[in-house]
Every structure is written in C-alpha cells, then in structure tokens.
Amino acid sequence: MKYIQIQGVDKKISRLFMGTGDLRKLEEPQRIMLDAYIQSGGNTFDTAHQYRGRELVLGQWLAETKLREKVVIMTKGAHHDDGSPGPRVNPQAIRKDLTESLERLGTDYVDLYALHRDDPTVAVGPIIEELNEHLQAKRIHAIGASNWSYKRIREANEYAASRNLTGFSFSSPNLSLAKPLEARWEGAISADEETCEWHAKTQLPLFAWSAQAGGFFSGNFAPDKRTDEEMVRVYYSDDNWERYRRAVELSEKKGVTPIQIALSYVLCQTFPTCAIIGPQNPEEFYSSIESMNLELSPREVEWLDLKSKEMA
C-alpha cells in the first residue's frame, strides 16, 4: 500500500480509500472484503451522512474490530437532498450532520471532513468559520470540499489565510480517464483540465470519486450497447471510446487490464491523488492494488488523455 499525509491528520492515509456506498450490511462477504483491505495496509474509509445508514454499518464494524484509532475516516455533510430539499451548505446543516455522523460512527472525531456539495450563493466566510470551530474542538482533524470548484476552494482558502484560520486541505471531485459529458448526479463536479492545472500548481491533494468511471473500462460497455442509460448519458462519446481503445492498447503492452490502466492514470497525476474504490470482492481489490503499483510515465498519461498522438 502507498500513502500520503494530510496536514492535521497524524496518521498516514492510504492512496486507495475504501468506499462504503455498497456497505449496506455486515455479512461474511463484506467482512472478508474489509479484512482484505486492512491486511493489505489499507486504512482509509470514505462515507457520508447522506449515504443512508452506511455510517452505522461502518461504526458497527469498527466497534467490533477495535480498529478506530488505526484507521482514517472521511465523512461528508451538508448534501442538498439530505433531510430537507434545497441547498444546505450553511453552519446549521454542517453542525447537525457532523453531530449525527459522529453518533452513527461511534466516535468523537473524524480524521477528514468534507462538504458534500456546494452552494455558490453562500459566502465562504461563515462556512470556514463553522468548520474551524469543529477543528478547534478536535471533532474534525482536517477539512476539505467534495464537488466544489477549484475557484471556490481557492476563495475559501484565501478567506481562511486572511484571518489566520485553517482552510481546505483537500478536494474530492470526480477524476477519471473517461471525461463526463455532463454531471453524473446533480451538483457533482469533475476535475477538468483547468482544475488539474490548479492542483498541479498548488499541490493540493485530490481524492477522486468514481475514479474508474463506473466501470467504463471494464469491457462491459461498447458503443452499440446502450442499455445503461446513465453510462450512455455520462460517458458515451467518441473521445472516451478513443481513450478506451488506447487503454486497451497500453494494457496489452504492460500485461494488465484496461480498468487497471484507468485507475493508474488517476494515481499518476502531477499532484497528490488518492482514489475512492468500491470493490465487490477481494479479487477486485487486489486488482486495484496492482493498479496503484503500476507506474505510468507522464507521456503515457498524456497519450491516454488524447493530449498527444504518440505514446512515446
């Protein structure tokens, strides 16, 4: 396993986050998967107040295994459709969601806390000040933003710096080799070229959700297979099919699979990245480990992303 460090978090953070979106219950298959992750050196879990009970299941597993102090928890709050309709990016919603998340997880702190959505009509000042209160109370050890534009993150961090407060230490948008034609979900943000250039300049870590583009590179999709309406809507484009073709070509050269190439692409950027993964079994997880250890050259990354015509 490979790791990064985030200011404010005293534990190392594994570059593969275990997503909990499918952690609906704790039965033998789930326990085997979680055990495989821990035994391989993984230690970071991605969850959210909005994930309808996943925090409770994760909290139950942590209580049973006594692993809380050895793992890193990233949870998220202030999602628009979590409890009441409309935007909820305000101090009251942050306070409510964080309090409830801590109760569900059975802990008195989370290592990483991210705002799940943004509301650009809300000033960044009260948001940063609210989050800093929780930092000072040690309920949160580092703050970040999920699905915020880099311009809003920059604005928030400038506000924090001007008042000697702590700003966002990480961002968590979508980043994948397949580029979405439109937002997969309302309010979701994907890292475009301008965003990646800003991350390269600032070196702010990026935690990529849907790093494997919903399985676009798995071989289960093709231009003439259009039964999955969401995949067609979000990822079916000539450019993405060319990226898929190139991932296949490079995978054959390296003796791996196209989906491993796609995950390695996310982890071989010019700025610190981690990938949130959702393996269904240990074999899929071990495939992700191989991807993490697969080094792509800067030229290969550019070629995969259609920025050059030749691989070398």
SEMI-625065 format. One line per field, with one value per residue (C-alpha): residue in one letter; residue number from 0; x, y negated, z negated. Coordinates in steps of 0.5 Angstrom, whole numbers, plus 500, padded with zeros to 3 digits. Layout:
% SEMI-625065
zafi: (A:...)
vovo: (NUM:...)
u: (X:...)
v: (Y:...)
w: (Z:...)
//
This chain:
% SEMI-625065
zafi: (M:K:Y:I:Q:I:Q:G:V:D:K:K:I:S:R:L:F:M:G:T:G:D:L:R:K:L:E:E:P:Q:R:I:M:L:D:A:Y:I:Q:S:G:G:N:T:F:D:T:A:H:Q:Y:R:G:R:E:L:V:L:G:Q:W:L:A:E:T:K:L:R:E:K:V:V:I:M:T:K:G:A:H:H:D:D:G:S:P:G:P:R:V:N:P:Q:A:I:R:K:D:L:T:E:S:L:E:R:L:G:T:D:Y:V:D:L:Y:A:L:H:R:D:D:P:T:V:A:V:G:P:I:I:E:E:L:N:E:H:L:Q:A:K:R:I:H:A:I:G:A:S:N:W:S:Y:K:R:I:R:E:A:N:E:Y:A:A:S:R:N:L:T:G:F:S:F:S:S:P:N:L:S:L:A:K:P:L:E:A:R:W:E:G:A:I:S:A:D:E:E:T:C:E:W:H:A:K:T:Q:L:P:L:F:A:W:S:A:Q:A:G:G:F:F:S:G:N:F:A:P:D:K:R:T:D:E:E:M:V:R:V:Y:Y:S:D:D:N:W:E:R:Y:R:R:A:V:E:L:S:E:K:K:G:V:T:P:I:Q:I:A:L:S:Y:V:L:C:Q:T:F:P:T:C:A:I:I:G:P:Q:N:P:E:E:F:Y:S:S:I:E:S:M:N:L:E:L:S:P:R:E:V:E:W:L:D:L:K:S:K:E:M:A)
vovo: (0:1:2:3:4:5:6:7:8:9:10:11:12:13:14:15:16:17:18:19:20:21:22:23:24:25:26:27:28:29:30:31:32:33:34:35:36:37:38:39:40:41:42:43:44:45:46:47:48:49:50:51:52:53:54:55:56:57:58:59:60:61:62:63:64:65:66:67:68:69:70:71:72:73:74:75:76:77:78:79:80:81:82:83:84:85:86:87:88:89:90:91:92:93:94:95:96:97:98:99:100:101:102:103:104:105:106:107:108:109:110:111:112:113:114:115:116:117:118:119:120:121:122:123:124:125:126:127:128:129:130:131:132:133:134:135:136:137:138:139:140:141:142:143:144:145:146:147:148:149:150:151:152:153:154:155:156:157:158:159:160:161:162:163:164:165:166:167:168:169:170:171:172:173:174:175:176:177:178:179:180:181:182:183:184:185:186:187:188:189:190:191:192:193:194:195:196:197:198:199:200:201:202:203:204:205:206:207:208:209:210:211:212:213:214:215:216:217:218:219:220:221:222:223:224:225:226:227:228:229:230:231:232:233:234:235:236:237:238:239:240:241:242:243:244:245:246:247:248:249:250:251:252:253:254:255:256:257:258:259:260:261:262:263:264:265:266:267:268:269:270:271:272:273:274:275:276:277:278:279:280:281:282:283:284:285:286:287:288:289:290:291:292:293:294:295:296:297:298:299:300:301:302:303:304:305:306:307:308:309:310:311)
u: (500:502:501:500:500:495:496:493:492:497:496:499:493:493:492:486:480:475:468:462:457:455:456:449:450:456:455:461:463:463:467:472:473:474:479:483:483:486:491:494:495:489:487:482:475:470:463:458:452:448:449:443:446:453:456:452:455:462:461:459:465:470:467:467:474:477:481:478:485:488:484:482:475:473:466:462:456:451:449:443:438:440:434:431:430:434:442:444:451:450:453:447:447:454:453:447:450:457:454:450:455:460:454:453:460:461:467:468:472:473:480:478:471:469:463:459:456:457:452:456:451:453:459:465:467:461:463:470:469:464:469:474:470:470:477:479:474:478:472:475:482:483:477:476:471:467:464:467:470:477:476:471:476:481:477:475:483:484:479:482:489:487:484:489:484:485:483:481:487:484:479:475:472:471:477:478:481:474:471:464:459:455:455:453:449:446:452:457:464:469:476:477:484:484:482:488:493:491:492:499:501:498:500:493:491:485:481:478:471:469:476:474:469:463:467:467:474:472:470:463:461:461:458:453:451:446:442:445:442:447:453:451:449:455:461:459:463:468:474:472:472:479:481:478:482:488:488:487:493:497:494:496:503:504:500:495:487:484:481:488:491:485:486:493:492:489:494:500:498:503:500:498:492:488:482:476:475:469:471:466:471:478:480:478:481:488:487:487:493:496:494:497:504:503:507:505:510:508:508:503:499:498:497:492:488:489:494:499:499:504:505:513)
v: (500:493:487:479:474:469:463:464:472:475:482:484:484:490:488:493:491:496:493:495:494:501:503:504:510:513:521:525:522:515:518:521:515:511:515:516:508:508:514:510:504:500:495:490:490:486:485:479:477:478:485:488:492:493:490:494:500:498:496:503:506:501:502:510:510:504:501:494:491:495:492:486:484:479:477:471:467:461:465:462:467:470:469:463:460:455:452:454:451:447:447:450:456:457:458:462:467:467:469:474:477:478:481:486:488:489:484:477:475:476:475:472:468:465:461:466:461:453:447:442:437:438:433:438:434:437:444:443:440:446:451:448:449:456:456:453:457:463:466:466:466:464:460:461:460:465:463:455:452:450:443:443:447:442:437:440:442:434:432:437:435:427:429:434:440:447:448:454:459:463:463:469:468:474:475:481:482:482:475:474:471:468:469:476:473:466:462:466:463:467:464:461:459:452:456:461:455:451:458:458:451:451:459:459:467:469:475:478:481:485:486:492:488:493:499:496:499:506:509:509:503:501:496:501:503:497:501:497:490:487:489:487:480:479:483:485:480:481:478:483:489:487:487:494:496:493:496:503:502:500:505:511:508:508:514:511:510:503:502:502:497:493:493:492:486:483:484:482:475:469:467:472:476:482:486:488:495:500:507:512:518:519:520:513:510:514:511:504:505:507:501:497:500:499:493:489:484:477:478:485:481:475:480:484:477:475:470:473:477:482:486:485)
w: (500:501:497:497:491:490:485:479:479:475:479:486:491:496:503:504:500:499:501:497:502:502:495:493:488:485:487:489:496:493:487:492:496:490:487:494:494:487:488:495:491:493:487:490:491:495:492:492:487:494:495:492:486:488:483:478:481:481:474:472:476:472:465:467:469:464:470:470:467:473:479:482:483:488:488:491:490:492:498:501:501:494:489:493:500:503:501:494:494:488:481:478:483:482:475:475:480:476:470:473:476:470:467:472:473:465:465:462:468:476:479:485:486:493:495:500:504:505:506:509:507:500:497:496:489:485:487:486:479:477:479:476:469:470:472:465:461:464:467:474:476:483:487:495:500:504:511:510:516:515:515:509:506:507:505:498:497:498:493:488:489:488:482:479:480:483:490:494:494:500:505:507:514:520:523:528:535:538:538:537:542:536:529:526:521:519:516:518:520:524:525:532:535:531:525:526:527:521:517:520:518:511:510:506:505:509:507:513:513:519:521:525:529:526:530:537:538:535:542:541:545:552:557:559:552:550:544:539:539:534:537:544:542:538:542:549:553:559:555:549:554:556:549:548:554:552:545:548:553:547:542:547:548:540:539:535:536:539:532:528:533:532:524:525:529:523:519:523:524:523:516:510:511:508:511:507:510:509:510:509:507:505:512:515:509:511:518:515:511:518:521:515:516:524:526:532:535:536:543:543:538:544:549:546:545:552:551:556:562:560:554:554)
//
